[in-house]
């Protein structure tokens, strides 16, 4: 038995209390179902939006204001193009999605397996699986955030 396994309080040690800690609660399962529904909703909304040919501003179709940062500085903000990228992504136009916002395109790609994964985790109820998925999700978020910051810095410098 590895040291990590021994020190892991959520790992079942064969006792009833260890097995109970290994199972997800009803509330945790409900949160996973909610995450699946929210992810599907994001893609559904993106499919209803018409991608803005300017590659930014698609979010305005949702009743949101134009980008304040862009209005004040003339420069794109960190999230400029994300909504447009999602709108192109759901249409399968990955080249345009990448051109609008590389980080958003990678985020959208990473979100594709989220609904079935969340529903499977909720159905199976194993905490160890959730921990593994959380680690992968955190790594993806870090990569997307780093890439988005780098892309934004390049866009600002080239502007």
C-alpha positions as CSV (number, residue, x, y, z in Angstrom):
1,X,0.0,0.0,0.0
2,X,1.5,3.4,-1.0
3,X,2.0,6.2,1.5
4,X,-0.3,8.4,-0.5
5,X,-3.1,5.8,-0.2
6,X,-2.6,5.5,3.5
7,X,-2.8,9.2,4.1
8,X,-5.8,9.8,1.8
9,X,-8.8,10.2,4.1
10,X,-11.3,9.7,1.3
11,X,-9.9,6.3,0.3
12,X,-11.8,3.4,1.5
13,X,-9.9,1.2,3.9
14,X,-12.5,-1.5,4.0
15,X,-14.4,-0.1,7.0
16,X,-17.9,1.2,6.8
17,X,-16.7,4.7,7.6
18,X,-14.1,4.6,4.9
19,X,-16.6,3.4,2.4
20,X,-19.1,6.1,3.4
21,X,-16.4,8.8,2.9
22,X,-15.6,7.4,-0.6
23,X,-19.2,7.9,-1.8
24,X,-20.5,11.3,-3.0
25,X,-23.3,12.9,-1.1
26,X,-26.7,13.6,-2.7
27,X,-25.8,17.3,-2.7
28,X,-22.5,16.6,-4.5
29,X,-24.3,14.5,-7.1
30,X,-26.8,17.3,-7.6
31,X,-24.0,19.8,-8.2
32,X,-22.5,17.5,-10.8
33,X,-25.9,17.3,-12.6
34,X,-26.1,21.1,-12.4
35,X,-22.6,21.4,-14.0
36,X,-23.7,19.1,-16.8
37,X,-26.8,21.2,-17.4
38,X,-24.9,24.5,-17.2
39,X,-22.4,23.3,-19.8
40,X,-25.1,22.2,-22.2
41,X,-26.8,25.6,-21.7
42,X,-23.6,27.4,-22.6
43,X,-23.3,25.5,-25.9
44,X,-27.0,25.9,-26.6
45,X,-26.8,29.7,-26.1
46,X,-23.7,29.8,-28.3
47,X,-25.6,28.0,-31.0
48,X,-28.4,30.6,-30.9
49,X,-25.9,33.5,-31.4
50,X,-24.8,34.6,-34.8
51,X,-21.0,35.0,-34.8
52,X,-20.0,38.6,-35.3
53,X,-17.9,39.0,-38.5
54,X,-15.7,41.5,-36.6
55,X,-14.7,38.6,-34.4
56,X,-15.7,40.5,-31.2
57,X,-19.1,41.8,-29.9
58,X,-21.2,38.6,-30.3
59,X,-22.0,38.9,-26.6
60,X,-24.0,42.1,-27.4
61,X,-26.8,39.8,-28.8
62,X,-27.4,38.7,-25.2
63,X,-28.2,42.3,-24.2
64,X,-24.8,42.9,-22.7
65,X,-22.9,46.2,-23.2
66,X,-20.0,46.6,-25.6
67,X,-16.6,45.9,-24.0
68,X,-15.8,48.9,-21.7
69,X,-12.1,48.2,-21.8
70,X,-12.1,48.4,-25.6
71,X,-14.2,51.5,-25.6
72,X,-11.9,53.3,-23.1
73,X,-8.6,52.2,-24.4
74,X,-9.1,51.1,-28.0
75,X,-7.4,47.8,-27.0
76,X,-9.1,44.4,-26.7
77,X,-9.7,43.1,-23.2
78,X,-8.6,39.6,-22.1
79,X,-12.0,38.1,-23.0
80,X,-12.7,40.0,-26.2
81,X,-13.7,37.4,-28.8
82,X,-14.6,34.6,-26.4
83,X,-18.3,34.5,-27.1
84,X,-17.7,34.8,-30.8
85,X,-15.2,31.9,-30.5
86,X,-17.8,29.7,-28.8
87,X,-20.4,30.7,-31.5
88,X,-18.0,29.5,-34.2
89,X,-17.0,26.4,-32.2
90,X,-20.5,25.1,-32.0
91,X,-20.8,25.5,-35.7
92,X,-17.7,23.5,-36.3
93,X,-15.8,26.4,-37.7
94,X,-12.7,25.8,-35.6
95,X,-10.4,28.0,-37.7
96,X,-12.5,31.1,-37.1
97,X,-13.0,30.1,-33.4
98,X,-9.2,29.9,-32.9
99,X,-8.7,33.2,-34.7
100,X,-11.3,34.9,-32.4
101,X,-9.8,33.6,-29.1
102,X,-7.5,30.6,-28.9
103,X,-8.1,30.1,-25.1
104,X,-11.9,30.1,-25.6
105,X,-11.6,27.5,-28.3
106,X,-9.5,25.2,-26.2
107,X,-11.9,25.8,-23.3
108,X,-14.9,24.9,-25.5
109,X,-13.1,21.7,-26.6
110,X,-12.3,20.8,-23.0
111,X,-16.0,21.4,-22.1
112,X,-17.3,19.0,-24.7
113,X,-16.9,15.8,-22.5
114,X,-18.0,17.7,-19.3
115,X,-21.8,16.8,-19.4
116,X,-21.4,13.1,-19.9
117,X,-18.4,13.0,-17.4
118,X,-20.4,14.8,-14.8
119,X,-23.5,12.6,-15.2
120,X,-21.3,9.5,-15.1
121,X,-19.6,10.7,-11.9
122,X,-23.0,11.6,-10.4
123,X,-24.4,8.1,-11.2
124,X,-21.3,6.2,-10.0
125,X,-20.8,8.4,-7.0
126,X,-17.1,7.7,-6.4
127,X,-15.2,10.5,-4.8
128,X,-11.8,9.2,-6.1
129,X,-13.0,9.7,-9.6
130,X,-14.1,13.2,-8.8
131,X,-10.7,14.0,-7.4
132,X,-9.0,12.8,-10.5
133,X,-11.3,14.7,-12.8
134,X,-10.8,17.9,-10.6
135,X,-7.0,17.6,-11.1
136,X,-7.4,17.3,-14.9
137,X,-9.9,20.3,-14.8
138,X,-7.5,22.4,-12.8
139,X,-4.7,21.7,-15.3
140,X,-6.9,22.6,-18.2
141,X,-8.0,25.8,-16.6
142,X,-4.3,26.8,-15.9
143,X,-3.3,26.1,-19.5
144,X,-6.3,28.0,-20.9
145,X,-5.7,30.9,-18.6
146,X,-2.0,31.1,-19.4
147,X,-2.6,30.8,-23.1
148,X,-5.3,33.5,-22.9
149,X,-3.0,35.9,-21.1
150,X,-0.2,35.3,-23.6
151,X,-2.5,35.7,-26.6
152,X,-3.9,38.9,-25.1
153,X,-0.4,40.3,-24.5
154,X,0.4,39.6,-28.1
155,X,-2.8,41.2,-29.4
156,X,-2.2,44.3,-27.2
157,X,1.4,44.6,-28.5
158,X,0.3,44.2,-32.1
159,X,-2.6,46.7,-31.8
